[in-house]
Amino acid sequence: MQIWVDADACPNVIKEILFRAAERQKIEVILVANQALRIPRSAFIKTKQVSAGFDVADNYIAQAVNSGDLVITADIPLAAQVIDRQAHALNPRGEFYTPENMRERLRMRNLMEELRSSGAITGGPPALNQQDRQAFANQLDRFLARYAKTRADVVK
């Protein structure tokens, strides 16, 4: 299992949580972005720089992700592709995307995009707050605990 990060839009505080988790759990975290990223020295943390362009990083992740991997993204279309590949998608606010909630999320995203393009709504979501960071950390910890338990059961 690997953790893929849609790093162009991922808040730094979320990356820091992921870096600590990678070291603690000894799980590979791969940050994909169209620009060079600074990461701590680690055998478990890697970057993949892709060319600039619309959805280039998303497309790379969608092609590289394997069943059971975890993808950190706020991009709903990418999350839908990840779920189609039998992987897991978690947004930086600590909400898992699921097959059950994906259709509604896509519908809401399209509506909001339409409202923004017509000028009815400007701006994006509110800034990440402490409650969001805590929700993300808690969901990540629970996911990694389930993964560690499954891995331990397989070894037995």
Buried (B, 14 or more C-beta within 10 A) or exposed (E): BBBBBBBBEBBEBBBEBBBEBBBEBEBBBBBBBBEEBEBEEEEBBBBBBBEEEEEBBBBBBBEBBEEEBBBBBBBBBBBBBBBEBEBBBBBBBBBBBEEEBBEEBBEEBEEBEEEEEEEEEEEEEEEBEEEBBEBBBEBBBEBBEEBBEEEEEEEE
